């Protein structure tokens, strides 16, 4: 098939770009002709909370990326729509994660559908956003109309989608992020980060946003039992929210000597260092749909403690590969302490390998084609 993916890609950075590029590679391996239509302007600078929207990593080899979509220019939407209509793609896979993108994508896809040939499948990361803004509902309704079918990566998002439309929709779990390289020994990873490999490390990884619950984890770190147990925390990711709130918590609980902050953007080439240096990955989210961080953890076969919110419990079986707990500092602290107790997770390594096997890219792409058939 002639397949196009609409969504962020190199030189844009972040999990969406990484996912889209890995999906394109998988589809090419299956024999499809694939290209990605990415953004020449994804967010106006005043809407972007980080330091840069762009990566310094080299472009992925073997992928055709068209950097053409301007999210705020209606003239651009019509020209890109016309270009994609004439390209006569058999299938377009479009990523939807933020209502802000609704007007641009909804317009482009309406124009594409005029060719009476192209089928349009949406991978809906979110339908109702974590951080709500005026116009969200109207923009989402506008986007949904030209879509033929949907895939969601959590059952919560599928339920949200059903409040908007009854079009065909399928749940398919988020596949592994398996493109960050091979496992390192803890000693090698810690040496690269300047850490002592004899310590017990938790990992909080990814862009720091309010809904991801770093505040809960910092309060949990203030529990005297974690201090007595010698447990330390690695925070690896760029602040996409006010940093002062977190610095105040670090000072309040006197955590400076027990926290290692790596708060610049983490290039793909360095991701494995943080996971391989850690003993336990913690996702203390206030609310969630799905999280790509859990799928990076599975790739590196790392156990997890996750909040009992959104789709997180769907992918982290409680008592098998980690623990599911309420998004509360005391509950998170209890789960962390339980993990470090001997034999608290019988058969942990075998369970991690078995769960990891469920999230192959081949299985995910089968679900995509099944959803649109």
C-alpha positions in Angstrom: 0.0 0.0 0.0 0.9 3.6 -0.4 0.8 4.9 3.2 1.2 8.4 4.6 1.6 9.3 8.2 0.6 12.8 9.4 2.4 13.8 12.6 5.6 15.2 14.0 8.9 13.8 12.7 12.6 14.8 12.5 13.8 17.5 13.1 11.0 17.9 15.6 11.7 16.0 18.8 9.8 14.1 21.4 7.8 10.9 21.8 5.3 11.5 19.0 8.1 12.0 16.5 10.0 8.9 17.7 6.8 6.9 17.5 5.9 8.1 14.0 9.4 7.3 12.7 9.4 3.8 14.2 5.9 3.1 12.8 7.1 4.2 9.3 10.1 1.8 9.6 7.8 -1.0 10.6 5.4 -0.4 7.7 8.4 -0.2 5.2 9.7 -3.6 6.6 6.2 -5.0 5.8 6.6 -3.9 2.1 4.5 -0.7 2.1 5.6 2.6 0.5 5.6 5.1 3.3 6.1 8.8 3.8 5.6 11.2 6.8 4.0 14.6 6.5 5.4 16.6 9.4 5.2 20.2 10.6 7.1 23.2 9.4 5.5 25.0 12.3 4.1 22.7 15.0 3.4 25.2 17.8 3.8 29.0 17.9 6.7 29.8 20.3 4.3 31.3 22.8 2.4 28.0 23.1 5.5 25.8 23.5 6.7 25.3 27.1 10.1 23.9 26.4 13.4 25.4 25.3 13.4 24.0 21.7 11.0 22.1 19.5 14.0 20.6 17.5 16.5 17.8 18.0 20.2 17.8 17.3 20.1 14.1 16.5 20.7 13.1 12.9 17.8 12.4 10.6 16.6 8.8 10.6 18.0 6.9 7.6 15.7 5.5 5.0 12.6 7.6 5.8 10.9 10.1 3.5 9.8 13.1 5.6 7.9 16.1 4.1 8.2 19.0 6.5 5.2 21.0 5.2 2.3 21.5 7.6 1.9 24.9 9.3 -0.5 24.5 12.2 -1.7 28.1 12.2 -1.8 29.1 8.5 -5.1 28.3 6.7 -3.6 28.9 3.2 -1.0 26.2 4.0 -3.8 23.8 5.0 -5.4 24.1 1.6 -2.2 23.6 -0.3 -1.1 20.6 1.8 -4.5 19.1 1.5 -4.4 19.5 -2.3 -1.0 18.0 -2.5 -2.1 14.9 -0.4 -5.3 14.6 -2.4 -3.3 14.4 -5.7 -0.8 11.9 -4.1 -3.6 9.4 -4.0 -2.4 7.6 -0.9 -4.2 4.4 -0.2 -4.1 5.0 3.6 -3.4 8.1 5.7 -2.6 7.5 9.4 -3.0 10.7 11.3 -1.9 11.4 14.9 -4.3 13.4 17.1 -3.1 14.4 20.5 -4.2 18.1 21.0 -7.3 20.0 20.0 -5.1 22.9 18.8 -4.3 20.7 15.8 -8.0 20.1 15.0 -8.5 23.0 12.5 -5.4 22.3 10.5 -5.8 18.5 10.3 -9.6 18.6 9.9 -9.2 21.0 6.9 -6.4 19.0 5.2 -8.3 15.7 5.6 -11.5 17.1 4.2 -9.7 18.1 1.1 -8.0 14.7 0.8 -11.3 12.9 1.0 -12.4 14.6 -2.3 -10.3 12.1 -4.2 -12.8 9.3 -3.2 -9.9 6.9 -2.8 -7.8 7.5 0.4 -8.9 5.9 3.6 -8.1 7.9 6.8 -7.2 6.2 10.1 -6.6 8.2 13.3 -4.3 7.1 16.1 -5.9 9.1 18.9 -3.5 9.7 21.7 -5.9 11.9 23.5 -9.4 13.0 22.7 -10.0 15.0 25.8 -6.7 16.7 26.7 -4.9 16.6 30.0 -4.7 20.4 30.1 -8.0 21.9 29.0 -8.4 25.1 27.0 -11.3 27.1 25.4 -12.4 25.6 22.0 -11.2 22.1 22.8 -14.6 20.5 22.0 -15.3 22.4 18.9 -11.8 21.8 17.4 -12.0 18.1 18.2 -15.5 17.7 16.6 -14.2 19.5 13.5 -11.2 17.1 13.3 -13.2 13.9 13.8 -15.6 14.4 10.9 -13.4 13.3 7.9 -11.9 10.3 9.8 -13.0 6.8 8.7 -11.8 4.8 11.7 -9.8 5.1 14.9 -7.3 3.3 17.0 -6.7 4.3 20.6 -3.9 3.1 22.8 -5.8 3.1 26.1 -9.4 2.0 26.9 -10.0 5.4 28.7 -9.3 7.2 25.4 -11.7 4.8 23.6 -14.4 5.7 26.1 -13.7 9.5 25.6 -13.9 9.0 21.9 -17.3 7.4 22.2 -18.7 10.7 23.7 -17.9 12.3 20.3 -18.5 9.6 17.6 -19.7 6.1 17.0 -17.4 5.5 14.0 -15.4 2.3 14.0 -12.7 2.3 16.7 -10.3 -0.3 18.1 -8.1 -0.5 21.2 -4.5 -1.5 20.5 -1.9 -1.1 23.3 1.1 1.2 22.8 3.9 -0.8 21.2 7.5 -0.9 22.6 9.9 2.0 22.2 12.6 -0.4 21.0 14.7 2.1 19.1 16.9 3.4 22.0 19.6 0.8 21.7 20.6 -2.3 23.6 20.7 -2.8 27.4 23.7 -1.5 29.3 24.9 -2.9 32.6 24.0 -0.8 35.7 27.7 -0.2 36.2 28.2 1.1 32.7 25.1 3.3 32.7 25.9 4.8 36.1 29.5 5.5 35.0 28.2 7.4 32.0 26.0 9.5 34.2 28.5 10.1 37.0 26.5 8.0 39.5 27.5 5.4 42.0 26.3 1.9 40.8 26.0 0.6 44.4 23.0 3.0 45.1 19.3 2.2 44.8 17.8 4.4 42.1 14.3 5.3 41.1 13.7 6.9 37.7 11.2 9.6 36.8 11.6 10.1 33.0 10.1 12.4 30.4 8.9 15.9 29.9 7.9 17.3 33.3 4.3 18.4 33.2 1.9 19.0 36.1 -0.3 15.9 35.3 2.7 13.6 35.4 2.9 13.8 39.2 6.5 14.6 39.9 5.2 16.5 42.9 3.7 13.3 44.3 7.0 11.5 43.9 9.0 14.2 45.6 6.6 14.2 48.6 7.0 10.4 48.7 10.8 10.8 48.7 10.3 12.9 51.9 9.1 9.7 53.7 11.8 9.0 56.3 11.6 5.3 55.5 12.9 5.9 51.9 15.7 8.0 53.3 16.6 5.2 55.8 16.6 2.7 53.0 19.1 4.7 51.0 16.8 5.2 48.0 17.7 7.9 45.6 15.8 9.5 42.6 16.9 10.3 39.1 14.8 12.9 37.4 15.5 12.9 33.7 13.5 15.3 31.5 12.9 18.9 30.6 10.6 21.1 32.6 7.4 21.9 30.6 5.9 23.6 33.7 7.0 26.0 36.4 10.1 24.5 38.0 9.8 26.5 41.2 7.0 24.3 42.5 9.4 21.3 42.4 12.4 23.1 43.7 10.3 24.2 46.7 9.4 20.6 47.4 13.0 19.4 47.1 14.0 22.1 49.7 11.0 21.4 51.9 11.9 17.8 52.3 15.7 18.4 52.2 16.2 16.1 49.2 19.1 17.8 47.4 21.6 15.0 48.4 19.2 12.2 47.3 18.0 13.5 43.9 20.0 13.7 40.7 18.4 16.2 38.3 19.1 15.8 34.5 16.6 18.5 33.3 17.9 19.3 29.8 16.3 17.5 26.9 17.4 13.9 26.7 18.5 12.9 23.2 17.4 9.5 22.0 21.0 8.3 22.0 21.2 8.9 25.8 17.9 7.5 26.9 19.2 4.0 27.7 21.6 5.4 30.2 18.9 6.5 32.6 16.8 3.4 32.4 19.7 1.0 32.7 21.1 3.0 35.7 17.8 2.7 37.6 16.3 -0.2 39.6 12.7 0.9 39.4 10.7 3.3 37.0 8.0 5.4 38.7 5.0 6.9 36.9 3.2 8.8 39.7 0.7 10.4 37.4 -2.3 12.5 38.6 -4.1 11.5 35.5 -3.2 9.7 32.3 -4.4 8.1 29.1 -1.4 5.9 28.1 2.3 6.5 28.6 5.1 5.8 26.2 7.4 5.7 29.3 6.1 2.3 30.3 6.9 1.0 26.9 10.5 2.3 27.1 10.7 0.6 30.6 9.5 -2.7 29.1 12.2 -2.5 26.3 14.8 -2.2 29.0 13.0 -4.8 31.2 12.6 -2.5 34.1 9.9 -2.9 36.8 7.5 -0.1 37.4 5.4 1.6 40.1 2.4 3.3 38.4 -0.6 5.3 39.5 -4.0 3.7 39.3 -5.2 6.2 36.6 -6.1 6.0 32.9 -4.5 3.2 30.9 -1.5 2.6 33.2 -2.9 -0.4 35.1 -3.8 -2.0 31.7 -0.1 -2.4 30.9 1.5 -2.9 34.3 0.0 -6.0 36.0 0.0 -5.4 39.7 2.3 -7.8 41.6 3.9 -9.2 38.4 6.1 -6.5 36.8 5.7 -3.9 39.5 2.9 -2.3 41.6 -0.2 -0.3 40.8 -1.1 2.2 43.6 -3.1 5.3 44.2 -1.6 8.7 43.2 -0.8 9.6 46.8 2.6 10.2 48.3 2.2 7.6 51.2 0.8 5.0 48.8 3.7 5.6 46.3 6.2 5.4 49.1 4.7 2.1 50.4 4.9 0.6 46.9 8.5 1.7 46.4 9.5 0.2 49.8 7.7 -3.0 49.0 9.6 -3.4 45.7 12.9 -3.3 47.5 11.8 -6.0 49.9 13.3 -9.4 49.1 11.0 -11.7 47.0 8.2 -9.0 46.7 7.8 -9.8 43.0 8.3 -13.5 42.4 9.4 -14.4 38.8 9.9 -10.7 38.0 12.4 -11.1 35.2 10.3 -13.9 33.5 7.2 -11.7 33.9 8.9 -8.7 32.3 9.9 -10.7 29.3 6.4 -12.2 28.9 4.7 -8.8 29.2 7.2 -7.2 26.8 6.4 -9.8 24.2 2.8 -8.5 24.0 3.8 -5.1 22.6 5.5 -5.8 19.3 5.2 -3.4 16.4 4.0 -6.2 14.2 1.0 -6.8 16.4 0.3 -3.1 16.5 0.4 -2.6 12.8 -1.9 -5.6 12.4 -4.4 -3.8 14.6 -4.1 -0.7 12.4 -5.0 -2.5 9.2 -7.7 -4.4 11.0 -9.3 -1.2 12.2 -9.6 0.3 8.7 -10.6 -2.9 6.8 
